[in-house]
Amino acid sequence: MANEPLMPGTAHFLALELSDQEVSRRVFGPLQQVVRKNAWWWLFGIGLALLMLYVVAAGTLLWRGVGVWGNNQTVNWGFGIINYIWWLGIGHAGTFISALLLLIERPWRHTLNRLAELMTLMAVICAALYPILHLGRPWLFYWTMPYPNEMGLWPQYKSPTAWDMFAVITYLLVSMMFLFVGAIPDFATARDRAQRRGAQVFYGLLALGWRGSQRHWALWRRTTRVLALLAIPLVFGVSSGYSFLMTMGVQSGWHSTLFPPYFVAGAVFSGFSLVALIAIGLRWLLGIEVLITAHHLDMLGRLMLATGWMTAYGYLVDLFIPFYSGETHEIDVLMARMTGPDAWSFWLAVVCNVGVLQALWWRRVRQNPKALASVALAVLIGMWAERYMLLIPPQTRDHLISAWGQYAPTFFDWSLFAGSFGVFLVPFSLFIRWLPMVSAFEVKQSLHREREQREAEDD
């Protein structure tokens, strides 16, 4: 599959006759005028409404305390941890596309890496807000940071809160640097194409004096590869880290050495799904179908299928281990997942992440934007249901029968979750309007190399 030859007339999934001027027009044209401006305003308006809902829900939480959530004595971890893991996992695909595919030199990433990196940044921010709000006293969140202070306070390194801080801060900083450094040449192009003085100054500051000299290119390549080498371990370290929040506990249903790779596969799986959904939306919104082609969608579909089967293997092992162990309570927790009051989450995860996913075996589905978007949306829903299934049922079936209970999310649980999409959409839609969503200079370089290769073969 990976060694499939390029189709005639394409260079890394792009038409060979695509000129540099056309690439620049397609990439930098939307910075002045979105092709489908009404759709952009709808996107921004919906995001703004959801953001206001988030502000109201978070304000109520700060005023009344975490008691407005549905967490209880039995279920200490609820939507706050579910959504934290879900959002943080989504960001991993952006790092995978940007960093790993850069190091192994997969040219088709050039069209997708910028939007994937931006998705990573927004998803990490959405995830980072949950532990802060979950503290109960969020204005003291900086106490979790290891900084010298006159009170002699240091983080409790055995606490998952400290793990969250290290994971999120590191991921956030590396993602921001990777996104910014990778876009410097395009900022310079946007600066040179800008007509208004304000835009010239804005993009000029972001370009950091870039002039495209040989020394600039050498430093840029070296820096991006160093950042890629730093970013790749984060994909595995962060996902494995928050899986240890569960595996190092005493709760039945969480004792599995499979959890670290299981969480990594699931995180990248959900991330690829959102990348596909965003790519489909942007190619229509910005009119860049010649840059994000059906072949790019086909590759995203293949990656979704591959990582989806890794996740399905995790489901299978998770079903096998309790019976293999013979531990009665482990089996009871498993049966509660499958047949208890929260069984809907288990079966929804299986249907969406395993059943619906099989449609991607057909090329026509992978290359059809509407069909692929439907599968990607189903996967995102299924991955959220999986997080719910992994976290909630084991807590409702404690070792003491007298401590058994049920969990019901409240209106503020749901409103904060829905509002988090506003935290994602509002800055994302603004970035769409003012930043290049495709790495234009990398696309041009890829086209030039392919033309030279074809000319050499013809000679």
C-alpha positions as CSV (number, residue, x, y, z in Angstrom):
1,M,0.0,0.0,0.0
2,A,2.8,2.4,0.9
3,N,4.8,1.5,-2.2
4,E,1.9,2.2,-4.6
5,P,3.3,4.1,-7.6
6,L,2.1,7.7,-8.3
7,M,-0.8,8.0,-10.7
8,P,0.1,9.4,-14.1
9,G,0.0,13.2,-14.1
10,T,0.4,13.6,-10.4
11,A,3.3,14.7,-8.2
12,H,2.9,13.4,-4.7
13,F,-0.9,13.5,-5.3
14,L,-0.8,16.9,-7.1
15,A,-1.1,17.7,-10.8
16,L,2.4,18.3,-12.4
17,E,1.1,21.2,-14.4
18,L,0.2,23.1,-11.2
19,S,2.4,26.3,-11.4
20,D,4.0,28.1,-8.5
21,Q,1.7,31.1,-9.2
22,E,-1.3,28.9,-9.0
23,V,-0.2,27.4,-5.7
24,S,0.4,30.9,-4.2
25,R,-3.0,32.1,-5.5
26,R,-4.8,29.1,-4.0
27,V,-2.9,29.3,-0.6
28,F,-2.6,33.0,-0.1
29,G,-5.8,34.1,-1.9
30,P,-8.1,33.0,1.0
31,L,-6.1,35.3,3.3
32,Q,-7.7,38.2,1.6
33,Q,-11.0,36.7,0.8
34,V,-12.5,33.4,1.9
35,V,-14.1,31.7,-1.2
36,R,-17.3,30.8,0.7
37,K,-17.5,33.7,3.0
38,N,-21.1,33.0,4.2
39,A,-20.0,29.5,5.3
40,W,-17.1,31.0,7.2
41,W,-19.3,33.4,9.0
42,W,-21.7,30.6,10.0
43,L,-18.7,28.6,11.3
44,F,-17.4,31.6,13.3
45,G,-20.9,32.3,14.6
46,I,-21.6,28.8,15.7
47,G,-18.1,28.7,17.4
48,L,-18.8,32.0,19.1
49,A,-22.2,30.8,20.4
50,L,-20.5,27.7,21.8
51,L,-17.7,29.7,23.3
52,M,-20.3,31.8,25.2
53,L,-21.9,28.6,26.5
54,Y,-18.5,27.5,27.7
55,V,-17.9,30.8,29.5
56,V,-21.3,30.5,31.2
57,A,-20.7,26.9,32.2
58,A,-17.2,27.6,33.4
59,G,-18.4,30.7,35.3
60,T,-21.1,28.7,37.1
61,L,-18.5,26.0,37.9
62,L,-16.2,28.6,39.5
63,W,-19.0,30.2,41.4
64,R,-20.7,27.1,42.7
65,G,-17.8,24.6,42.7
66,V,-17.3,21.2,41.1
67,G,-20.5,20.0,42.8
68,V,-22.4,21.2,39.7
69,W,-20.8,18.2,37.9
70,G,-22.3,14.7,38.1
71,N,-19.3,13.3,40.0
72,N,-20.2,11.5,43.2
73,Q,-18.6,9.5,46.0
74,T,-18.3,6.4,43.8
75,V,-17.5,8.0,40.4
76,N,-14.8,10.5,41.2
77,W,-13.7,10.8,37.6
78,G,-16.4,11.9,35.2
79,F,-16.6,14.2,32.2
80,G,-13.6,16.3,33.2
81,I,-11.2,13.3,32.7
82,I,-13.1,11.8,29.8
83,N,-13.0,15.0,27.8
84,Y,-9.4,15.8,28.8
85,I,-8.2,12.4,27.4
86,W,-10.4,12.7,24.3
87,W,-9.2,16.2,23.4
88,L,-5.6,15.5,24.2
89,G,-5.7,12.3,22.1
90,I,-7.0,14.1,19.1
91,G,-4.0,16.3,19.0
92,H,-1.6,13.4,18.5
93,A,-2.4,13.0,14.8
94,G,-1.2,16.5,14.0
95,T,2.2,15.7,15.6
96,F,2.3,12.4,13.8
97,I,1.7,14.0,10.4
98,S,4.0,16.9,11.0
99,A,6.9,15.2,12.8
100,L,7.1,11.5,11.9
101,L,6.1,11.9,8.3
102,L,8.7,14.7,8.0
103,L,11.5,12.5,9.2
104,I,10.6,9.6,7.0
105,E,10.1,12.1,4.1
106,R,6.5,11.4,3.0
107,P,5.8,14.3,0.6
108,W,2.0,14.0,0.7
109,R,2.1,15.5,4.2
110,H,3.0,19.0,2.8
111,T,-0.6,19.8,2.0
112,L,-2.0,18.6,5.4
113,N,0.7,19.4,8.0
114,R,-0.3,23.0,8.6
115,L,-3.9,22.3,9.4
116,A,-2.9,19.2,11.4
117,E,-0.5,21.3,13.5
118,L,-3.1,24.0,14.1
119,M,-5.6,21.3,15.1
120,T,-3.1,19.9,17.6
121,L,-2.6,23.3,19.2
122,M,-6.3,24.0,19.6
123,A,-7.1,20.4,20.9
124,V,-4.3,20.7,23.5
125,I,-5.7,24.0,24.7
126,C,-9.2,22.5,25.0
127,A,-7.7,19.6,27.0
128,A,-5.6,21.8,29.2
129,L,-8.6,23.8,30.5
130,Y,-10.2,20.7,32.0
131,P,-7.6,19.8,34.7
132,I,-7.4,23.5,35.7
133,L,-11.2,23.7,36.1
134,H,-11.2,20.3,37.8
135,L,-8.9,21.5,40.6
136,G,-11.7,23.3,42.4
137,R,-9.4,26.3,43.0
138,P,-8.3,26.9,39.4
139,W,-6.7,30.3,40.2
140,L,-4.0,28.3,42.1
141,F,-3.1,26.0,39.2
142,Y,0.4,27.4,39.1
143,W,1.1,25.5,42.4
144,T,1.4,22.4,40.2
145,M,4.5,23.9,38.5
146,P,8.0,23.2,39.9
147,Y,9.1,26.8,40.4
148,P,11.2,28.2,43.3
149,N,8.9,30.0,45.8
150,E,9.1,31.5,49.2
151,M,6.6,29.1,50.7
152,G,8.7,26.0,49.9
153,L,5.8,24.4,47.9
154,W,6.7,21.8,45.4
155,P,4.4,19.6,43.3
156,Q,3.5,16.2,44.6
157,Y,5.0,14.1,41.8
158,K,2.9,11.1,42.7
159,S,-0.2,13.1,41.8
160,P,-1.8,12.8,38.4
161,T,-2.3,16.6,38.5
162,A,1.4,17.1,38.3
163,W,1.6,14.6,35.4
164,D,-1.1,16.6,33.6
165,M,0.8,19.8,34.0
166,F,4.1,18.4,32.6
167,A,2.3,16.6,29.7
168,V,0.2,19.6,28.6
169,I,2.8,22.3,29.0
170,T,5.4,20.3,27.2
171,Y,3.0,19.4,24.4
172,L,1.7,22.9,24.1
173,L,5.2,24.5,23.8
174,V,6.5,22.0,21.3
175,S,3.3,22.2,19.2
176,M,3.5,26.0,19.2
177,M,7.1,26.0,18.2
178,F,6.6,23.4,15.5
179,L,3.6,25.3,14.0
180,F,5.4,28.7,14.1
181,V,8.8,27.6,12.8
182,G,7.3,25.5,10.0
183,A,5.3,28.5,8.8
184,I,8.0,31.1,8.7
185,P,8.7,30.9,4.9
186,D,5.0,31.2,4.2
187,F,4.7,34.2,6.6
188,A,7.5,35.8,4.4
189,T,5.5,35.1,1.3
190,A,2.3,36.5,2.8
191,R,4.4,39.6,3.8
192,D,5.6,40.1,0.3
193,R,2.2,39.6,-1.3
194,A,0.3,41.9,1.2
195,Q,-1.1,45.1,-0.1
196,R,-1.9,46.9,3.1
197,R,0.7,48.3,5.4
198,G,-0.8,46.7,8.5
199,A,-0.7,43.2,6.9
200,Q,2.9,43.8,5.8
201,V,3.9,44.6,9.3
202,F,1.9,41.7,10.8
203,Y,3.3,39.1,8.5
204,G,6.8,40.7,8.6
205,L,7.0,40.3,12.4
206,L,5.9,36.7,12.1
207,A,8.5,36.1,9.3
208,L,11.4,37.1,11.6
209,G,13.3,38.8,8.9
210,W,13.2,35.8,6.5
211,R,14.8,36.5,3.1
212,G,15.1,33.0,1.8
213,S,18.9,32.9,1.8
214,Q,20.8,29.6,1.8
215,R,21.7,30.1,5.4
216,H,18.1,30.7,6.4
217,W,17.0,27.5,4.7
218,A,19.8,25.5,6.4
219,L,18.8,26.8,9.8
220,W,15.2,26.2,9.1
221,R,15.7,22.6,8.0
222,R,17.9,21.9,11.0
223,T,15.4,23.5,13.4
224,T,12.3,21.6,12.1
225,R,14.1,18.3,12.3
226,V,15.2,18.9,15.9
227,L,11.6,19.9,16.8
228,A,10.3,16.8,15.0
229,L,12.7,14.6,17.1
230,L,11.4,16.2,20.2
231,A,7.8,16.0,19.2
232,I,7.6,12.3,18.3
233,P,8.4,10.9,21.8
234,L,5.6,13.2,23.1
235,V,3.0,11.3,21.0
236,F,3.9,8.1,22.8
237,G,4.9,9.6,26.2
238,V,1.8,11.7,26.7
239,S,-0.7,9.0,25.7
240,S,1.1,6.4,27.7
241,G,1.3,8.8,30.6
242,Y,-2.4,9.4,31.0
243,S,-3.0,5.7,30.5
244,F,-0.9,5.2,33.6
245,L,-3.4,7.3,35.5
246,M,-5.7,4.3,35.2
247,T,-3.3,1.3,35.2
248,M,-1.5,2.4,38.3
249,G,-4.8,2.6,40.3
250,V,-6.5,-0.2,42.2
251,Q,-9.8,-0.1,40.3
252,S,-10.8,-3.4,38.5
253,G,-11.1,-3.1,34.8
254,W,-8.0,-0.8,34.5
255,H,-5.2,-3.4,35.2
256,S,-3.8,-4.0,31.8
257,T,-0.3,-3.7,30.4
258,L,-2.0,-3.1,27.0
259,F,-3.3,0.3,28.0
260,P,-0.2,2.4,26.9
261,P,-0.1,1.2,23.3
262,Y,-3.9,0.9,23.3
263,F,-4.2,4.6,24.2
264,V,-1.6,5.6,21.7
265,A,-3.3,3.8,18.8
266,G,-6.7,5.2,19.9
267,A,-5.4,8.8,20.2
268,V,-3.8,8.7,16.7
269,F,-6.9,7.1,15.3
270,S,-9.2,9.8,16.6
271,G,-6.7,12.5,15.5
272,F,-6.6,11.2,12.0
273,S,-10.4,11.3,11.9
274,L,-10.5,15.0,12.9
275,V,-7.7,15.8,10.4
276,A,-9.8,14.1,7.6
277,L,-12.9,16.1,8.7
278,I,-11.1,19.4,8.8
279,A,-9.3,18.7,5.5
280,I,-12.6,18.0,3.8
281,G,-14.2,21.1,5.2
282,L,-11.3,23.4,4.3
283,R,-10.9,22.2,0.8
284,W,-14.5,23.2,0.3
285,L,-14.5,26.4,2.3
286,L,-11.3,27.8,0.8
287,G,-11.7,26.3,-2.7
288,I,-8.4,24.4,-2.5
289,E,-9.5,21.1,-4.0
290,V,-6.5,21.1,-6.3
291,L,-4.2,21.1,-3.3
292,I,-6.1,18.7,-1.0
293,T,-7.1,16.2,-3.6
294,A,-9.0,12.9,-3.5
295,H,-5.7,11.1,-3.2
296,H,-4.9,12.9,0.1
297,L,-8.3,11.9,1.4
298,D,-7.6,8.3,0.3
299,M,-4.3,8.3,2.3
300,L,-6.1,9.7,5.4
301,G,-8.7,6.9,5.0
302,R,-6.0,4.3,4.8
303,L,-4.3,5.6,8.0
304,M,-7.7,5.7,9.7
305,L,-8.3,2.1,8.7
306,A,-4.8,0.9,9.9
307,T,-5.0,2.7,13.3
308,G,-8.6,1.6,13.7
309,W,-7.6,-2.0,13.5
310,M,-5.0,-1.4,16.1
311,T,-7.7,0.0,18.3
312,A,-10.0,-3.0,17.5
313,Y,-7.2,-5.3,18.6
314,G,-7.2,-3.4,21.9
315,Y,-10.9,-4.1,22.3
316,L,-10.4,-7.8,21.7
317,V,-7.6,-8.1,24.3
318,D,-9.5,-6.0,26.8
319,L,-12.3,-8.6,26.5
320,F,-10.0,-11.5,26.7
321,I,-7.8,-10.6,29.7
322,P,-10.5,-10.6,32.5
323,F,-11.6,-14.2,31.5
324,Y,-8.0,-15.2,31.2
325,S,-7.2,-13.9,34.6
326,G,-10.1,-15.6,36.2
327,E,-10.6,-12.7,38.6
328,T,-14.3,-12.6,39.5
329,H,-14.5,-8.9,40.0
330,E,-12.6,-8.2,36.8
331,I,-15.2,-10.3,35.0
332,D,-18.1,-8.5,36.8
333,V,-16.7,-5.1,35.6
334,L,-16.4,-6.4,32.1
335,M,-20.0,-7.6,32.1
336,A,-21.1,-4.3,33.5
337,R,-19.5,-2.6,30.5
338,M,-21.3,-4.9,28.1
339,T,-24.7,-5.3,29.7
340,G,-25.0,-2.7,32.5
341,P,-26.7,0.8,32.4
342,D,-23.7,2.2,30.6
343,A,-23.5,-0.6,28.0
344,W,-24.6,1.9,25.3
345,S,-21.0,3.4,25.4
346,F,-19.4,0.0,24.8
347,W,-21.6,-0.9,21.9
348,L,-21.5,2.6,20.4
349,A,-17.7,2.4,20.5
350,V,-17.7,-1.0,18.8
351,V,-20.2,0.0,16.1
352,C,-18.5,3.3,15.2
353,N,-14.8,2.3,15.6
354,V,-15.0,-1.2,14.2
355,G,-18.3,-1.6,12.2
356,V,-18.6,1.7,10.4
357,L,-14.8,1.8,9.9
358,Q,-14.9,-1.2,7.5
359,A,-16.4,1.0,4.8
360,L,-12.9,2.4,4.3
361,W,-11.8,-0.8,2.6
362,W,-13.4,0.6,-0.5
363,R,-11.5,3.3,-2.4
364,R,-14.7,5.0,-3.5
365,V,-15.6,5.6,0.1
366,R,-12.1,6.9,1.0
367,Q,-12.0,9.3,-2.0
368,N,-15.6,10.5,-1.6
369,P,-15.5,13.6,0.7
370,K,-19.1,13.1,2.1
371,A,-18.6,9.4,2.8
372,L,-15.2,9.9,4.4
373,A,-16.5,12.8,6.5
374,S,-19.4,10.6,7.7
375,V,-17.0,7.8,8.7
376,A,-14.6,10.3,10.4
377,L,-17.5,11.8,12.4
378,A,-18.7,8.4,13.5
379,V,-15.1,7.5,14.7
380,L,-14.9,10.7,16.7
381,I,-18.2,9.8,18.4
382,G,-17.1,6.3,18.9
383,M,-13.8,7.3,20.5
384,W,-15.6,9.6,22.9
385,A,-17.9,6.7,23.8
386,E,-14.8,4.5,24.3
387,R,-13.3,6.9,26.8
388,Y,-16.7,6.9,28.6
389,M,-16.8,3.1,28.6
390,L,-13.2,2.8,29.9
391,L,-13.7,5.3,32.8
392,I,-17.2,5.2,34.1
393,P,-18.4,1.5,34.4
394,P,-15.4,0.3,36.5
395,Q,-16.0,3.1,39.0
396,T,-19.7,2.2,39.4
397,R,-18.6,-1.4,40.4
398,D,-16.3,-0.9,43.3
399,H,-14.8,-3.8,45.3
400,L,-17.5,-3.1,48.0
401,I,-21.0,-3.9,46.8
402,S,-22.3,-1.3,49.2
403,A,-20.3,1.4,47.3
404,W,-21.9,0.6,43.9
405,G,-23.7,3.5,42.3
406,Q,-24.5,5.1,39.0
407,Y,-23.2,8.2,37.2
408,A,-25.4,10.7,35.4
409,P,-23.8,13.8,33.8
410,T,-25.5,17.0,34.6
411,F,-26.5,19.9,32.3
412,F,-23.2,21.7,33.2
413,D,-21.2,18.6,32.2
414,W,-22.8,18.6,28.8
415,S,-22.7,22.4,28.4
416,L,-19.0,22.6,29.2
417,F,-18.2,19.8,26.8
418,A,-20.3,21.4,24.0
419,G,-18.7,24.7,24.8
420,S,-15.2,23.3,24.4
421,F,-16.0,23.0,20.7
422,G,-16.3,26.8,20.7
423,V,-12.9,27.1,22.4
424,F,-11.7,25.1,19.4
425,L,-13.7,26.7,16.6
426,V,-13.3,30.4,17.3
427,P,-9.5,30.6,17.2
428,F,-9.4,28.0,14.5
429,S,-11.8,29.9,12.2
430,L,-9.7,33.1,12.8
431,F,-6.5,31.2,11.9
432,I,-8.2,30.1,8.7
433,R,-8.9,33.7,7.8
434,W,-5.4,35.1,8.5
435,L,-2.9,32.3,8.2
436,P,-2.0,30.0,5.2
437,M,-3.5,26.6,5.8
438,V,-1.3,24.8,3.3
439,S,2.5,24.8,3.4
440,A,2.9,26.5,0.0
441,F,6.7,26.5,-0.2
442,E,6.9,22.7,0.6
443,V,4.3,22.0,-2.1
444,K,6.3,24.0,-4.6
445,Q,9.5,22.2,-3.7
446,S,7.8,18.9,-4.0
447,L,6.4,19.8,-7.5
448,H,9.9,21.0,-8.7
449,R,11.6,17.8,-7.5
450,E,9.0,15.6,-9.2
451,R,9.3,17.6,-12.5
452,E,13.0,17.2,-12.4
453,Q,12.7,13.5,-11.7
454,R,10.3,13.0,-14.6
455,E,12.5,15.0,-17.0
456,A,15.5,12.9,-16.0
457,E,13.5,9.7,-16.6
458,D,12.4,11.0,-20.0
459,D,16.0,11.8,-21.0
